[in-house]
Amino acid sequence: MPVPIALITSLRQTYPQASLVSELLNIHDGLYLVRVSVTVDKLCLAQGLAAQATLEQAEDLATNRALEKLVLPSLGTPKPRSEEH
């Protein structure tokens, strides 16, 4: 499932300088484990993790999870940051 355009649009409107950093962490039992980080000026705002049978699916799911953590369903309203990492 591709990343919804609304999530990317909301990210760009809220954090114009944000970057999405995707990392392939491991391949285990036919699953690709990917972590995606949303960063601004080297500060990590959110991360998503996913394991799927294809690299593209794992990356898309991890990206969705990272963006959904950062942006409320109303799109455009940042969630309050917790002190947990």
C-alpha positions in Angstrom: 0.0 0.0 0.0 1.6 3.3 -1.1 2.1 6.2 1.2 -1.1 8.4 1.0 -0.4 11.8 -0.7 -2.3 13.5 2.2 0.3 12.4 4.7 3.2 13.7 2.6 1.4 16.9 1.9 0.7 17.4 5.6 4.3 16.7 6.4 5.5 19.3 3.9 3.1 21.9 5.1 3.9 21.4 8.8 7.7 20.7 8.4 8.9 22.0 5.1 12.5 21.1 5.9 11.7 17.5 7.0 13.5 14.5 5.6 12.4 10.9 5.4 15.3 8.5 6.1 14.7 4.8 5.3 17.0 2.1 6.6 17.0 -1.6 5.8 17.8 -3.1 9.2 17.7 -6.8 8.4 16.3 -9.6 6.2 15.1 -12.5 8.2 12.9 -15.5 7.2 12.0 -13.8 3.9 10.9 -10.6 5.6 12.5 -7.2 5.1 12.8 -5.1 8.3 12.8 -1.4 7.6 12.9 1.7 9.8 11.8 5.1 8.5 12.7 8.2 10.5 11.2 11.7 10.0 14.0 14.2 10.7 14.4 18.0 10.8 17.9 19.4 11.2 19.2 16.0 12.4 16.5 15.9 15.1 14.3 12.7 14.8 10.6 13.6 15.2 9.1 10.2 14.6 10.0 6.7 13.5 8.1 3.7 12.0 9.2 0.1 11.8 7.8 -2.6 9.6 8.6 -6.1 8.4 7.1 -7.3 5.1 7.7 -9.9 2.3 8.9 -7.2 -0.1 11.2 -4.3 0.5 8.8 -1.8 -1.0 5.9 -2.9 1.2 8.1 -2.7 4.3 9.3 0.7 3.4 5.8 2.0 2.6 4.3 0.6 5.9 7.2 2.0 8.0 6.8 5.4 6.3 3.0 5.4 7.0 3.6 4.5 10.6 6.2 7.3 11.1 4.0 9.9 9.5 0.9 8.8 11.4 2.8 9.2 14.6 3.8 12.7 13.7 0.6 14.0 12.2 -2.9 13.8 13.7 -5.8 12.3 11.6 -7.0 15.8 11.0 -3.8 16.2 9.0 -1.7 19.2 9.6 -1.9 19.3 13.4 1.3 18.0 15.0 0.9 15.6 17.9 2.5 16.7 21.1 5.9 15.1 21.5 6.3 12.7 24.4 9.5 12.3 26.3 9.6 8.6 25.5 11.9 7.4 22.8 
